[in-house]
Amino acid sequence: MTSQKWLRSGKWLLTRKWFSVGLCLMGVMAAIALTSCKTANNKTGSNQQLATNSDAAQPSETGVEKVKPALGTGNVQGKVLYNNKPAENIKVDLCETFSRFLGGCGVPAYTARSDKDGVYVITNVAPRTYEALIAHVFDTDSYIFATSGIAGLSATKYDVVADKTLFVAPINLFKSDLKTLNPKAGAKVSSQNLEIKWEPYPEAAYYKFSVSSDVPSITSPYIDERVEATSFALDKPLAKGTYRWQVEAYNKDDKKLSESADDVKFTVQ
């Protein structure tokens, strides 16, 4: 079974392990899925991959070098934010090899951590093309990476050149600890008067929710529906069958703060 994450081109992805890849996800969402399916201690699910919005790390930025590259090597420099604020001590990995479905970031990888200003510098990097850049989500085993291509199926690549610093656009972290209330996982419901509900998220200005059918031929009328409340009455009927739903929280500047688990399924009778 594959997870439906509503991926888009040029986004950041977060991985969850159930994708059977799934996390064990599809594996991606593994690395958003990676090898095992354990639950994160507190905030974010487990082995997850996350994909953020379109300010994903596209390697076309400019900036001021914090550190000069050693002769014959390159540096990779960027900034990590959460809710528009610098995120300190975030681990960032530059991956020589990367598979969304098999093992995530291969080794060896170059690593750095963000400082109090959210800035990280990966130094002494051998010149070549790297297959991904991943940022770990606080104290969880989840991480996000930038995607590119049709439907966001490919991880963004990074070309490191000798004696130069590659500047990466800011990485905006988001969590996966938004709690859904109704319908609960495994619930059997009627399409009449069905209302979805979730808990309010700190500093959220609005939410987006999506409901998708497990049957590919059924098109859902609810994809990326924007609401400011923490509930929504589904006024368009859903055909009988099994559905998965997810909700995301955004701040006033359209930066994603959190998303709910993407394995919440219910059945319309």
PyMOL commands that set and color helices and strands:
alter all, ss='L'
color gray80, all
select helices_A, chain A and resi 150-152
alter helices_A, ss='H'
color red, helices_A
select strands_A, chain A and resi 12-14+50-51+74-82+85-86+91-95+98-99+104-105+109-113+119-125+128-130+132-136+143-148+154-155+158-160+165-167+171-172+180-182+188-189+195-198+206-213+225-227+231-233+241-250+256-259+265-268
alter strands_A, ss='S'
color yellow, strands_A
deselect
rebuild
show_as cartoon
